[in-house]
Structures are given as structure tokens and as C-alpha cells.
Amino acid sequence: MGALPERGLQLRSIIKSDGTLELSLAEVAVAPPTGSEVLVRVEASPLNPSDLGLLLGPADLSTAKASSADGRPVLTAQVPERFMKAMAARLDQSMPVGNEGAGEVIAAGPDPAAQALLGRTVAMLGGAMYAQYRTLSAADVLPLGPDATAADGASCFVNPLTALGMVETMRQEGHKALVHTAAASNLGQMLNRICLKDGVDLVNIVRSAEQAKLLKDIGAKYVLDSTAPDFMDRLIDALAETGATIAFDAIGGGKLASQILTAMEAAANRTAGAYSRYGSTVHKQVYIYGGLDTGPTELARAYGMAWGIGGWLLTPFLMKLGAEGVQRLRQRVVDELKTTFASHYTAEISLAEALDPKVVAAYNRKGTGAKYLINPAKGL
């Protein structure tokens, strides 16, 4: 495969003590693979909301400015003073970004597990994916089928495993149906396809008629617009019909989590045998897994005492699930990569374009159905 690269470009994010966010392309050494390691030429890596949190932090992008250093683009923006205390742990640290990606294995260590991957297109999880090359253990990559491209496999970990993890959590905790907010997202569409395939009732909550149509067009049965005047009545009806008592909330702030718990209680009370001052005995659970609304989570406690609200993250869930369970989920993703777990992208951009203020503003909007893919090999 020719001489191995000695150096490559990597996107870096730093928040300086003076409140400046700086994005740049650093030239870094490429570690040759040893043992069971493989060297992958990165050809696709998605911009997920979890990546944007590290990439951009709480910077005010209206202050973004483009410049250059050593012939490479640089973007700077100011972080409002009120957010600086929360950034204390990362100040003045140049950090690589990108949770997942995919590309071709161009070199491998001598171990058989690594050698077997030489020349294969693989998906990867392990951070620092917004880079031209990535060296990591063979155990951290997922070989794709012969007809799968890097773009097909770029989003094969975070969204698919999160969606599968929600259904798995529902089953483990004894619920029979679930609720999902911001449900027209790429992840939400995947979750719908999983639930339709597995026969699980899913109540989708969106924020516009356009988003509702998108989900209905792919077969979703229960789709509710939270901006509609009859939202709560329709939500109670859907929860009574499905028996959904667990929700995964991508919004985080505001009243929606509380509205869901209130509606779950109202649905449970429709079949209650007797009144209780402590509310129904049905346990109602909301897990917050995102922060599209960064404001406070407002709880109006009108749903008895059998309820819970907490955070849900993919990595801790996978650790509790164990190696065998994780492998089972990963294999399902590979088997259904172009159907259940297909991802669609708004645009493919290069590392340099990822630092263009206009492009940054576009991918940071986090619009429903809008997902950007970085191809570090583009423009070389």
C-alpha cells in the first residue's frame, strides 16, 4: 500500500483563559501500528451533537472570525464570561474532536486480528476522528460489509447504539413502550425503524407539523406536536393506548419532561381502581440524554410519588450491558446498516471547510434532518 504517512492533519479545539475559542488544524505524528493495532485513513466522520459540545463549547458564534496560520485556516470566537467557570477543566488544552468515523485500514500490526483487517473498510469509535489518520486497537473497529462505504459506516456507533440502548433499557427496567422527544432527528428516525421492526410502541414528540409529517412518512403511528393546543390531551391518549411509562428526552430544559410525567400519571389513573393521595403506583421514568434546551429543567410535581428523572449516557449503559451484550448490538448494526441504521447527510465537508464560519453556523443549527459529515480525505 506504499509508504506509510508519518504526519497528518487533526482538527483541534481550545478554549483559552482569556475566553477565546480557537479551532485549528494541527500537524501531528501518525503512530505506526504495533501488536493488534491498525492504522486507518479516515474518510468519514459525522458531526454529532455530542461532538459539537466539545468542538464549539458555549462560544458565541456571532463573534466568529476566520484567519490563518502556517497556511491553514483558523477560526476564533468568544465564550461569554458567564460560561467560563464551567469551562475551567478544559482551559488552555488543545483537544482533538470526533467520537466516531470510518475509513480504510492501510496498515496493521503483526497480530492476526489486526492483519485480518488490512484493506478493509471499518467503522471506529475512540475519539480524535476529525483527523486524516487514526491508529487504534483492532477491538475498537467494526469491519463493514463489502458493499458498505465509509459514509455508510461513519455513524454506526453513537446513534445506532443509543437507539438500541433505549429499547434495551426499556426492556431491562420492565416497561413495554416508550416516549422519545426531538423525535424527527436522525437518531429518532432510527429508533422508529427499530421499534417498527421489533413491534414496540413508540410515542414520538416533535415541535412542528413538518417534523410530524417526516415521521409519519416512514411509518410512525404516534406522532405529537408539542406546539399544538391539544398536545397534552393527545399525549395522554397515546400513553393510555400504548402503556408507555419510560421516556428519553433530548430537550432537557423547560417543562416537557414534567409534561410527560404528568401525562403518564393521567393515563395510569384512567384504569386506577381507587383514589390514592400518593398518586398511582405505576412507576414513571424520564431519562434526559440531550440538552437542546440548556435552560433549567422545570418540574411541576403533579404525578404522585412513583416517578424518576435522571440522566442517560451511552458509554455507562454499554459498560453495564457487558461485552457479550455490546457485541450483540454491534452485530445487529452491521447486519442492518443500510436499512434500520441508514444515515443521511446534508453535506460532506473537508477539515478546512469545518472551520469556515458560514459552514460552522450551518452545522451548529442542529436542524432536524440536517447532519454534516467530515471527510478528512477531501481536498487532499
Secondary structure by P-SEA (a helix, b strand, c coil): ccccccbbbbbbbbbcccbbbbbbbbbbbbbcccccbbbbccccccccaaaaaaaccccccccccccccccbbbbbbbcccccccccccccccbbbbbccbbbbbccccccaaaaaacccccccccccccccbbbbbcccbbbbcccccccccccccaaaaaaaaaaaaaaaaccccccccccccaaaaaaaaaaaaabbbbbbbbccaaaaaaaaaacccccccccccaaaaaaaaaaaaacccbbbbccccccaaaaaaaaaaaaaaccccccccccccbbbbbbbcccccccccccccccccccbbbbbbaaaaaaaacaaaaaaaaaaaaaaccccbbbbbcccccccccccaaaaaaaacccccbbbbbcccccc
